[in-house]
Amino acid sequence: MKIIITGPKGVGKSTIGKRIAEILHIPFFETDEMIESLFEEKHGNKKSCRQIATDHGESFFRKLEKEAIKKAALYDWCIIATGGGAMIFPENRIQLRKESVMILLKATVDFLWQRMQVTGIPPFLQGDNAFDKYSQRVQKIYEATEHICDIIYTVTKENEDTAHEDLLQQIYFVLSQCMHGPNTFGQVLKVTTFGESHGKALGAVVDGLKPGIPLSVEDIQKQLDRRKPGQSSVSTQRKEADSVEIVSGLFEGKTTGTPLCMIVYNKDQDSRAYESIKDIFRPGHADFTFWQKYGIRDYRGGGRSSGRETVGRVAAGAIALKMLKEKGVRIVAYAEEIAGIKGEKVDIDFIEKNPVRSADPDKAHEMERAIKRAQAEHDSVGGIVACVVKGLPAGLGDPVFCKLDARLAMAVMSIGAVKGVEFGSGFAAAHMRGSENNDQMSDGKFLTNNAGGILGGISTGQDVVMRIAVKPTPSIAKLQKTMNIYGNTVDVSIKGRHDPCIVPRIIPVVEAMVALVVYDAWLLQERIGRYDGTV
């Protein structure tokens, strides 16, 4: 994480940045100084930025500037002040926006012009109509950066000596939002979930929603109803209505732009079955690892590691699904395979008409019977969920560490029962030749989709196709060996109400997590923008 201070020449970026850096005890860098160092490295003599621009032209200068910014983007926990016009260029904005708190310092053109009379007018602004040229340039800087900045601060004659103090308070607030813990997810749209399986309630706080979005309890509830327990004979018989309450961030049916908090109260939790095994590590569960990490754990249904934790994810994902639907994007997941029984047909309309959420009318009953057989034998089964994102435009996602497929993989792998994910041809690509796996193009379109709709971490405009491996439910009544907290080997049989197969109820969770990633990527792209060939 770093702090970027940008704005037009003469607004006070260096002075304010140095004061903040001194208080925070972190390094301060100026891209102008980095440009001068790069020039000296390449040409063996020292020149100021003004001299470089005068002697070699603005195009040469901007090329060096882009190189300096690319280097600065790799820095961490420091303050970087950019040159006046640096952020006009989209590639510079993209480099510096990630993992940063971005501050735009503004001022009136008259205020800035007076300062420049003292410091000197840059060569590329000199000549006739210099003031008008500068006014246009300042406006261009503001238009290019306002929509991507976390903090916008107007410097005046009255506050220029205390601006750093005002900004520090805002920086502390933004950093507290950015440096979230392991229970928070997302970059622009941030989702924090809370609650335990046998606690009082569960829910989610969604921050980053724009104000004025029409939203109702019904929008959330219809997705929670798809996830709730007790839906059929092949799911847990715990009876929870999972009725959601929106307690903040909504007024008169519209979002207010403030954090939106949703809560679902547990009504049918029964912890008695866990009393006899409270000191035992259940095989396949996170009991042992939570104990090793924290030295304390909620033994009632696994607490935070329970699948019931996904209530908050589905509630938050319902909002993302609604917003994406308005953009023409549809996310559909279904049971492709359960207990080794593979679906062959894909009938989207059939998914919600059968208890296993299969898309194959010919295989659904066979899958259901396999689940019931395992259940009768005090065992469980797993399966594979297919998920398809339709209507996604090309250009969403980022290269390297924030690839769209990497973020999607992290999102679905964060679901407790998921043990694997692949995109497009996935692991089958390891057995192909390049000529087979490459998606050739002709007549303005791709001929195949082995990439699964993502190339280089960025969407291609094709369907995004994923397959997710779901493990068998670890809570089974069949006798198994394990250990207790004292290190003794014991036998255990898990009683209580559990899904004999997690696949049917994990499907809305998968859709929710995929929707959150895709909508977050969409919002991030809106902030970065796309280079249109102009500067």
VEXDREN-2710 file (C-alpha; in Angstrom, 1 decimal):
% VEXDREN-2710
k/r/px/py/pz
1/MET/0.0/0.0/0.0
2/LYS/1.3/3.5/-0.9
3/ILE/0.0/7.0/-1.0
4/ILE/-0.1/8.8/-4.3
5/ILE/-0.4/12.6/-4.4
6/THR/-1.3/14.1/-7.8
7/GLY/-2.6/17.3/-9.1
8/PRO/-1.5/20.2/-11.4
9/LYS/1.8/21.9/-11.1
10/GLY/2.0/24.4/-8.3
11/VAL/-0.7/22.9/-6.1
12/GLY/1.7/21.9/-3.4
13/LYS/2.2/18.2/-3.9
14/SER/5.8/18.1/-2.8
15/THR/5.4/20.4/0.3
16/ILE/2.3/18.6/1.5
17/GLY/3.6/15.1/0.7
18/LYS/6.9/15.7/2.6
19/ARG/5.0/16.9/5.7
20/ILE/2.8/13.8/5.7
21/ALA/5.7/11.5/5.1
22/GLU/7.6/13.1/8.0
23/ILE/4.6/12.5/10.4
24/LEU/4.1/8.9/9.2
25/HIS/7.8/8.2/9.2
26/ILE/7.7/6.8/5.6
27/PRO/9.8/7.6/2.5
28/PHE/8.8/10.3/0.1
29/PHE/9.5/10.2/-3.6
30/GLU/8.8/12.5/-6.5
31/THR/8.5/11.1/-10.0
32/ASP/10.2/14.3/-11.4
33/GLU/13.3/13.4/-9.4
34/MET/13.1/9.8/-10.6
35/ILE/12.9/11.1/-14.2
36/GLU/16.0/13.1/-13.7
37/SER/17.8/10.1/-12.3
38/LEU/16.7/7.9/-15.2
39/PHE/18.0/10.6/-17.7
40/GLU/21.4/10.6/-15.9
41/GLU/21.6/6.8/-16.0
42/LYS/20.9/6.7/-19.7
43/HIS/22.8/9.8/-20.9
44/GLY/25.6/10.3/-18.3
45/ASN/24.8/13.9/-17.5
46/LYS/22.4/15.7/-15.1
47/LYS/19.5/17.7/-16.3
48/SER/16.4/19.1/-14.6
49/CYS/12.9/18.1/-15.8
50/ARG/12.6/21.6/-17.2
51/GLN/15.9/21.2/-19.2
52/ILE/14.9/17.7/-20.4
53/ALA/11.6/18.9/-21.7
54/THR/13.2/22.0/-23.3
55/ASP/16.1/20.2/-24.9
56/HIS/14.4/17.0/-26.0
57/GLY/10.7/17.8/-26.3
58/GLU/7.6/16.8/-24.4
59/SER/7.3/13.4/-26.1
60/PHE/10.8/12.4/-24.9
61/PHE/10.0/13.7/-21.4
62/ARG/6.7/11.8/-21.2
63/LYS/8.4/8.5/-22.3
64/LEU/10.9/8.9/-19.4
65/GLU/8.0/9.8/-17.1
66/LYS/6.1/6.6/-17.9
67/GLU/9.2/4.6/-17.2
68/ALA/9.7/6.3/-13.8
69/ILE/6.0/5.7/-12.9
70/LYS/6.2/2.0/-13.8
71/LYS/9.1/1.8/-11.4
72/ALA/7.3/3.8/-8.7
73/ALA/4.3/1.5/-8.9
74/LEU/6.4/-1.3/-7.4
75/TYR/7.2/0.8/-4.3
76/ASP/5.4/0.0/-1.0
77/TRP/4.4/2.0/2.0
78/CYS/5.7/5.3/0.9
79/ILE/4.4/8.6/-0.5
80/ILE/4.8/9.4/-4.2
81/ALA/4.1/12.8/-5.7
82/THR/3.6/12.8/-9.4
83/GLY/4.4/15.4/-12.0
84/GLY/1.6/17.8/-12.9
85/GLY/0.5/16.2/-16.2
86/ALA/1.4/12.6/-15.4
87/MET/-2.1/11.3/-14.6
88/ILE/-3.5/12.6/-17.9
89/PHE/-2.2/9.4/-19.5
90/PRO/-4.3/6.2/-18.8
91/GLU/-1.3/3.9/-18.6
92/ASN/0.1/6.0/-15.7
93/ARG/-3.2/6.0/-13.9
94/ILE/-3.4/2.2/-14.2
95/GLN/0.1/1.7/-12.9
96/LEU/-0.3/3.9/-9.8
97/ARG/-4.0/3.2/-8.9
98/LYS/-3.5/-0.4/-7.7
99/GLU/-2.7/-0.9/-4.0
100/SER/-2.7/2.8/-3.3
101/VAL/-4.5/5.6/-1.6
102/MET/-4.8/8.2/-4.3
103/ILE/-5.1/11.9/-3.4
104/LEU/-6.0/14.7/-5.9
105/LEU/-5.0/18.2/-4.8
106/LYS/-7.0/20.8/-6.5
107/ALA/-6.9/24.6/-6.6
108/THR/-8.3/27.5/-8.7
109/VAL/-6.4/28.2/-11.9
110/ASP/-5.8/31.8/-10.7
111/PHE/-4.2/30.5/-7.5
112/LEU/-2.0/28.1/-9.4
113/TRP/-1.0/30.6/-12.0
114/GLN/0.2/33.1/-9.4
115/ARG/2.4/30.4/-7.9
116/MET/3.8/29.5/-11.4
117/GLN/4.8/33.1/-12.0
118/VAL/7.3/32.4/-9.1
119/THR/8.4/28.9/-9.9
120/GLY/8.5/29.3/-13.7
121/ILE/6.2/28.3/-16.5
122/PRO/7.0/25.0/-18.2
123/PRO/8.4/25.2/-21.8
124/PHE/5.4/23.5/-23.4
125/LEU/3.0/26.1/-21.9
126/GLN/5.0/29.2/-22.9
127/GLY/4.0/31.4/-25.8
128/ASP/0.7/33.0/-26.8
129/ASN/-2.4/32.3/-24.7
130/ALA/-0.3/30.6/-22.0
131/PHE/-2.9/31.1/-19.3
132/ASP/-5.7/29.6/-21.5
133/LYS/-3.5/26.6/-22.4
134/TYR/-2.8/26.1/-18.7
135/SER/-6.5/26.4/-17.8
136/GLN/-7.4/23.7/-20.3
137/ARG/-4.6/21.5/-19.0
138/VAL/-5.7/21.8/-15.4
139/GLN/-9.2/20.9/-16.4
140/LYS/-7.9/17.9/-18.3
141/ILE/-6.0/16.7/-15.2
142/TYR/-9.1/17.0/-13.0
143/GLU/-11.3/15.2/-15.5
144/ALA/-8.8/12.4/-15.8
145/THR/-8.2/11.8/-12.1
146/GLU/-11.3/12.9/-10.1
147/HIS/-13.2/9.6/-10.7
148/ILE/-10.3/7.4/-9.5
149/CYS/-9.2/9.2/-6.4
150/ASP/-10.0/8.2/-2.9
151/ILE/-9.5/11.8/-1.6
152/ILE/-10.0/15.1/-3.3
153/TYR/-8.8/18.2/-1.5
154/THR/-8.9/21.8/-2.5
155/VAL/-5.9/23.9/-1.5
156/THR/-6.5/27.6/-0.8
157/LYS/-4.5/30.4/0.6
158/GLU/-6.3/29.9/3.9
159/ASN/-5.6/26.2/4.3
160/GLU/-2.3/25.6/2.5
161/ASP/-0.3/25.5/5.8
162/THR/-2.7/23.0/7.5
163/ALA/-3.6/20.9/4.4
164/HIS/-1.4/18.0/5.5
165/GLU/-3.2/17.8/8.9
166/ASP/-6.6/17.7/7.2
167/LEU/-5.4/15.1/4.7
168/LEU/-3.9/12.9/7.4
169/GLN/-7.3/12.4/9.0
170/GLN/-8.8/11.4/5.6
171/ILE/-5.8/9.1/4.9
172/TYR/-6.3/7.3/8.2
173/PHE/-9.9/6.6/7.3
174/VAL/-9.2/5.4/3.8
175/LEU/-6.4/3.1/5.0
176/SER/-8.7/1.6/7.6
177/GLN/-11.1/0.7/4.8
178/CYS/-8.3/-0.6/2.5
179/MET/-6.4/-2.7/5.0
180/HIS/-9.1/-5.1/5.7
181/GLY/-8.8/-8.5/7.4
182/PRO/-9.5/-12.0/6.1
183/ASN/-13.3/-11.6/6.6
184/THR/-13.5/-8.8/4.0
185/PHE/-13.5/-9.3/0.2
186/GLY/-13.3/-7.0/-2.8
187/GLN/-11.4/-3.9/-4.1
188/VAL/-14.1/-1.3/-4.9
189/LEU/-17.1/-3.2/-3.7
190/LYS/-16.0/-4.4/-0.2
191/VAL/-18.0/-7.2/1.5
192/THR/-17.4/-8.1/5.1
193/THR/-19.3/-11.2/6.5
194/PHE/-19.9/-12.0/10.1
195/GLY/-21.5/-14.6/12.3
196/GLU/-21.3/-18.3/13.2
197/SER/-23.4/-21.4/12.6
198/HIS/-24.8/-21.6/16.1
199/GLY/-24.4/-18.0/17.1
200/LYS/-27.2/-15.4/17.3
201/ALA/-27.0/-14.2/13.7
202/LEU/-25.0/-14.0/10.5
203/GLY/-24.8/-11.3/7.8
204/ALA/-22.8/-9.0/5.7
205/VAL/-21.8/-5.4/5.4
206/VAL/-21.4/-4.1/1.8
207/ASP/-19.4/-0.9/1.3
208/GLY/-18.8/0.8/-2.0
209/LEU/-22.3/0.8/-3.4
210/LYS/-23.3/3.9/-5.3
211/PRO/-26.2/5.9/-3.9
212/GLY/-29.6/5.7/-5.5
213/ILE/-29.6/2.1/-6.5
214/PRO/-33.1/0.6/-6.2
215/LEU/-33.0/-2.3/-3.8
216/SER/-35.5/-4.3/-1.8
217/VAL/-35.5/-7.1/0.8
218/GLU/-37.1/-9.3/-1.8
219/ASP/-34.0/-8.9/-4.1
220/ILE/-31.9/-10.4/-1.3
221/GLN/-34.4/-12.9/0.0
222/LYS/-35.0/-14.8/-3.3
223/GLN/-31.3/-15.7/-3.4
224/LEU/-31.2/-16.7/0.3
225/ASP/-34.2/-18.9/-0.2
226/ARG/-32.2/-20.8/-2.8
227/ARG/-29.4/-21.4/-0.3
228/LYS/-31.5/-22.0/2.9
229/PRO/-31.5/-25.5/4.6
230/GLY/-34.4/-27.9/4.7
231/GLN/-35.3/-27.5/1.0
232/SER/-35.6/-31.3/0.2
233/SER/-34.8/-34.8/1.4
234/VAL/-31.2/-34.5/0.1
235/SER/-30.4/-31.5/2.2
236/THR/-30.0/-30.9/5.9
237/GLN/-33.3/-30.9/7.8
238/ARG/-32.4/-27.9/9.9
239/LYS/-35.3/-25.5/9.5
240/GLU/-34.2/-21.9/9.0
241/ALA/-36.3/-19.3/7.2
242/ASP/-33.1/-17.2/6.7
243/SER/-35.2/-14.0/6.6
244/VAL/-33.0/-11.1/5.9
245/GLU/-33.2/-7.6/7.5
246/ILE/-31.5/-4.6/6.0
247/VAL/-30.5/-2.5/9.0
248/SER/-28.5/0.3/7.3
249/GLY/-27.6/1.9/4.0
250/LEU/-31.1/1.8/2.5
251/PHE/-33.7/4.6/2.6
252/GLU/-37.0/4.7/0.8
253/GLY/-36.0/1.7/-1.4
254/LYS/-32.7/3.1/-2.5
255/THR/-29.1/2.7/-1.4
256/THR/-27.6/5.8/0.3
257/GLY/-24.0/5.2/-0.6
258/THR/-23.2/4.3/3.1
259/PRO/-22.4/0.8/4.3
260/LEU/-25.3/-1.5/3.7
261/CYS/-25.7/-4.0/6.6
262/MET/-27.8/-7.2/6.2
263/ILE/-28.5/-9.6/9.1
264/VAL/-30.1/-13.0/9.3
265/TYR/-31.0/-14.4/12.7
266/ASN/-30.5/-18.1/13.5
267/LYS/-33.7/-19.6/14.7
268/ASP/-33.3/-23.4/14.7
269/GLN/-29.7/-24.0/15.9
270/ASP/-29.4/-27.1/18.2
271/SER/-26.0/-27.3/19.8
272/ARG/-26.7/-30.4/22.0
273/ALA/-25.3/-32.8/19.5
274/TYR/-21.9/-31.1/19.7
275/GLU/-21.5/-31.3/23.5
276/SER/-20.2/-34.9/23.4
277/ILE/-17.6/-34.1/20.8
278/LYS/-16.5/-30.7/21.9
279/ASP/-13.0/-31.9/22.6
280/ILE/-12.7/-34.0/19.4
281/PHE/-11.3/-32.9/16.1
282/ARG/-13.9/-33.9/13.5
283/PRO/-12.2/-35.5/10.4
284/GLY/-12.4/-33.3/7.3
285/HIS/-13.3/-30.2/9.3
286/ALA/-11.3/-27.1/10.3
287/ASP/-11.5/-28.0/14.0
288/PHE/-7.8/-29.0/14.2
289/THR/-6.4/-26.1/12.2
290/PHE/-8.5/-23.5/14.1
291/TRP/-7.3/-25.0/17.4
292/GLN/-3.7/-24.8/16.2
293/LYS/-4.0/-21.2/15.0
294/TYR/-6.2/-19.6/17.7
295/GLY/-6.0/-21.9/20.7
296/ILE/-9.7/-21.6/21.0
297/ARG/-12.6/-22.6/18.8
298/ASP/-16.4/-22.6/18.6
299/TYR/-17.1/-26.3/18.5
300/ARG/-20.9/-25.8/17.8
301/GLY/-21.1/-26.7/14.1
302/GLY/-17.6/-25.3/13.4
303/GLY/-18.5/-21.7/14.2
304/ARG/-17.0/-19.5/11.6
305/SER/-15.8/-22.4/9.4
306/SER/-19.3/-23.7/9.0
307/GLY/-21.0/-23.7/5.6
308/ARG/-23.6/-21.6/7.2
309/GLU/-21.2/-18.7/7.0
310/THR/-22.1/-18.4/3.4
311/VAL/-25.4/-16.7/4.3
312/GLY/-23.6/-13.4/4.2
313/ARG/-21.9/-14.1/0.9
314/VAL/-25.3/-14.9/-0.8
315/ALA/-26.9/-11.8/0.6
316/ALA/-24.1/-9.6/-0.7
317/GLY/-24.0/-11.5/-4.0
318/ALA/-27.7/-10.9/-4.5
319/ILE/-26.9/-7.2/-5.0
320/ALA/-24.1/-7.9/-7.5
321/LEU/-26.4/-10.3/-9.4
322/LYS/-29.1/-7.6/-9.6
323/MET/-26.6/-5.0/-10.8
324/LEU/-25.1/-7.3/-13.4
325/LYS/-28.5/-8.4/-14.7
326/GLU/-29.2/-4.7/-15.5
327/LYS/-26.0/-4.7/-17.5
328/GLY/-27.0/-7.8/-19.5
329/VAL/-24.8/-10.2/-17.6
330/ARG/-26.3/-13.5/-16.4
331/ILE/-24.5/-16.0/-14.1
332/VAL/-25.8/-19.6/-14.1
333/ALA/-24.4/-22.5/-12.0
334/TYR/-25.6/-26.1/-11.9
335/ALA/-24.7/-29.6/-10.8
336/GLU/-22.7/-31.0/-13.6
337/GLU/-21.7/-34.2/-11.7
338/ILE/-22.7/-35.8/-8.4
339/ALA/-21.2/-39.0/-7.0
340/GLY/-19.6/-39.7/-10.4
341/ILE/-22.8/-39.4/-12.3
342/LYS/-22.2/-36.9/-15.1
343/GLY/-24.8/-34.7/-16.7
344/GLU/-24.7/-34.7/-20.5
345/LYS/-27.5/-32.2/-21.4
346/VAL/-27.7/-28.6/-20.3
347/ASP/-31.3/-27.3/-19.9
348/ILE/-31.0/-24.0/-18.0
349/ASP/-34.7/-23.9/-17.3
350/PHE/-34.6/-27.3/-15.6
351/ILE/-32.0/-26.4/-12.9
352/GLU/-34.4/-25.0/-10.3
353/LYS/-37.0/-27.7/-11.0
354/ASN/-35.1/-30.6/-9.4
355/PRO/-33.7/-30.9/-5.8
356/VAL/-30.1/-31.6/-7.0
357/ARG/-30.0/-28.6/-9.4
358/SER/-28.9/-30.7/-12.3
359/ALA/-29.2/-29.2/-15.8
360/ASP/-29.8/-32.7/-17.3
361/PRO/-33.4/-34.0/-17.0
362/ASP/-32.2/-37.5/-17.7
363/LYS/-29.6/-37.6/-14.9
364/ALA/-31.2/-35.6/-12.1
365/HIS/-33.1/-38.6/-10.5
366/GLU/-30.0/-40.8/-10.8
367/MET/-28.0/-38.2/-8.9
368/GLU/-30.7/-37.9/-6.3
369/ARG/-30.7/-41.6/-5.7
370/ALA/-26.9/-41.7/-5.4
371/ILE/-27.1/-39.1/-2.6
372/LYS/-29.8/-41.0/-0.8
373/ARG/-27.8/-44.3/-1.0
374/ALA/-24.8/-42.6/0.6
375/GLN/-27.1/-41.1/3.2
376/ALA/-28.6/-44.5/4.1
377/GLU/-25.0/-45.8/4.5
378/HIS/-24.2/-42.9/6.9
379/ASP/-21.9/-41.4/4.3
380/SER/-21.9/-38.5/1.9
381/VAL/-20.9/-37.6/-1.7
382/GLY/-19.3/-34.7/-3.6
383/GLY/-19.5/-33.5/-7.2
384/ILE/-18.7/-30.8/-9.7
385/VAL/-20.5/-27.5/-10.2
386/ALA/-20.4/-25.8/-13.6
387/CYS/-20.7/-22.0/-13.7
388/VAL/-21.1/-19.9/-16.8
389/VAL/-21.0/-16.1/-17.0
390/LYS/-23.0/-14.9/-20.1
391/GLY/-23.0/-11.4/-21.6
392/LEU/-19.7/-10.2/-20.1
393/PRO/-17.9/-7.7/-22.3
394/ALA/-14.3/-7.9/-23.3
395/GLY/-11.8/-6.0/-21.2
396/LEU/-12.7/-6.8/-17.6
397/GLY/-9.9/-7.9/-15.3
398/ASP/-6.3/-7.0/-14.9
399/PRO/-2.9/-8.6/-15.8
400/VAL/-0.5/-10.3/-13.5
401/PHE/-1.8/-10.5/-9.8
402/CYS/-5.4/-9.3/-10.3
403/LYS/-6.3/-11.5/-13.3
404/LEU/-10.0/-12.1/-13.6
405/ASP/-9.6/-15.8/-13.5
406/ALA/-7.2/-15.6/-10.5
407/ARG/-9.7/-13.5/-8.6
408/LEU/-12.6/-15.8/-9.5
409/ALA/-10.5/-18.8/-8.4
410/MET/-9.7/-17.2/-5.1
411/ALA/-13.4/-16.3/-4.6
412/VAL/-14.8/-19.8/-5.2
413/MET/-11.8/-21.5/-3.4
414/SER/-12.7/-19.5/-0.3
415/ILE/-16.0/-21.4/-0.1
416/GLY/-15.3/-24.1/2.5
417/ALA/-16.3/-27.2/0.5
418/VAL/-14.5/-26.3/-2.7
419/LYS/-11.3/-28.1/-3.5
420/GLY/-10.5/-27.2/-7.1
421/VAL/-11.4/-25.0/-10.0
422/GLU/-10.7/-24.9/-13.7
423/PHE/-11.5/-22.5/-16.6
424/GLY/-12.3/-23.6/-20.1
425/SER/-10.4/-26.7/-21.1
426/GLY/-8.7/-26.5/-17.7
427/PHE/-6.6/-29.6/-16.8
428/ALA/-7.5/-31.2/-20.1
429/ALA/-5.2/-28.5/-21.7
430/ALA/-2.2/-30.4/-20.2
431/HIS/-3.0/-33.3/-22.7
432/MET/-3.5/-31.0/-25.7
433/ARG/-1.2/-29.6/-28.3
434/GLY/-1.0/-25.8/-28.8
435/SER/-2.8/-26.1/-32.1
436/GLU/-5.7/-27.9/-30.3
437/ASN/-5.9/-25.6/-27.3
438/ASN/-5.5/-22.2/-29.0
439/ASP/-8.7/-20.4/-29.7
440/GLN/-8.3/-19.3/-33.3
441/MET/-10.1/-16.2/-34.5
442/SER/-11.9/-15.5/-37.8
443/ASP/-14.5/-13.0/-39.1
444/GLY/-14.3/-11.0/-35.9
445/LYS/-14.9/-13.8/-33.4
446/PHE/-13.3/-16.7/-31.6
447/LEU/-13.8/-20.1/-33.2
448/THR/-13.6/-22.0/-29.8
449/ASN/-13.5/-21.2/-26.1
450/ASN/-10.8/-23.4/-24.6
451/ALA/-9.6/-20.3/-22.6
452/GLY/-12.9/-20.2/-20.8
453/GLY/-13.6/-16.6/-21.8
454/ILE/-10.4/-15.2/-20.2
455/LEU/-7.0/-14.5/-21.8
456/GLY/-4.1/-12.8/-19.9
457/GLY/-6.4/-12.3/-17.0
458/ILE/-8.9/-10.2/-19.0
459/SER/-12.3/-11.2/-20.3
460/THR/-12.5/-11.9/-24.1
461/GLY/-16.3/-11.2/-24.5
462/GLN/-17.1/-15.0/-24.7
463/ASP/-18.8/-16.9/-21.9
464/VAL/-16.7/-17.3/-18.9
465/VAL/-16.8/-21.1/-18.2
466/MET/-15.7/-22.6/-14.8
467/ARG/-15.9/-26.0/-13.2
468/ILE/-15.7/-26.3/-9.5
469/ALA/-14.8/-29.4/-7.5
470/VAL/-16.9/-29.9/-4.3
471/LYS/-15.8/-32.3/-1.6
472/PRO/-18.2/-34.8/0.1
473/THR/-19.7/-33.4/3.3
474/PRO/-17.3/-34.2/6.1
475/SER/-20.0/-34.5/8.8
476/ILE/-21.0/-38.2/8.5
477/ALA/-22.4/-40.7/11.0
478/LYS/-20.0/-43.5/9.9
479/LEU/-17.5/-44.3/12.6
480/GLN/-14.1/-42.7/11.9
481/LYS/-10.8/-42.4/13.8
482/THR/-9.5/-39.0/14.9
483/MET/-7.8/-37.3/17.9
484/ASN/-9.0/-35.1/20.7
485/ILE/-7.4/-31.9/22.0
486/TYR/-5.3/-34.0/24.4
487/GLY/-3.7/-35.9/21.6
488/ASN/-5.5/-39.2/22.2
489/THR/-6.8/-41.3/19.4
490/VAL/-10.6/-41.7/19.5
491/ASP/-13.5/-43.0/17.4
492/VAL/-16.2/-40.5/16.4
493/SER/-19.6/-40.6/14.7
494/ILE/-21.0/-37.2/13.8
495/LYS/-24.6/-36.8/14.8
496/GLY/-26.9/-33.9/14.0
497/ARG/-28.4/-32.5/10.8
498/HIS/-26.1/-32.3/7.8
499/ASP/-26.3/-32.3/4.0
500/PRO/-25.5/-35.7/2.5
501/CYS/-24.3/-33.7/-0.5
502/ILE/-23.3/-30.0/-0.5
503/VAL/-23.5/-29.5/-4.2
504/PRO/-27.2/-28.5/-4.6
505/ARG/-27.0/-25.8/-1.9
506/ILE/-23.5/-24.5/-2.8
507/ILE/-24.7/-23.5/-6.3
508/PRO/-26.2/-20.1/-5.2
509/VAL/-23.0/-19.5/-3.1
510/VAL/-20.9/-20.0/-6.2
511/GLU/-23.1/-17.7/-8.2
512/ALA/-22.9/-15.1/-5.5
513/MET/-19.1/-15.2/-5.2
514/VAL/-18.7/-15.1/-9.0
515/ALA/-21.1/-12.1/-9.2
516/LEU/-19.2/-10.2/-6.5
517/VAL/-15.9/-10.6/-8.4
518/VAL/-17.3/-9.7/-11.8
519/TYR/-19.2/-6.6/-10.5
520/ASP/-16.1/-5.5/-8.6
521/ALA/-14.0/-5.8/-11.7
522/TRP/-16.7/-3.8/-13.6
523/LEU/-16.5/-1.0/-11.0
524/LEU/-12.7/-1.1/-11.0
525/GLN/-12.7/-0.8/-14.8
526/GLU/-15.0/2.2/-14.6
527/ARG/-12.5/3.9/-12.3
528/ILE/-9.5/3.2/-14.4
529/GLY/-11.1/3.9/-17.8
530/ARG/-9.9/2.9/-21.2
531/TYR/-7.3/4.8/-23.3
532/ASP/-9.2/6.3/-26.3
533/GLY/-6.1/7.5/-28.2
534/THR/-6.3/11.1/-26.9
535/VAL/-4.3/12.8/-24.2
END
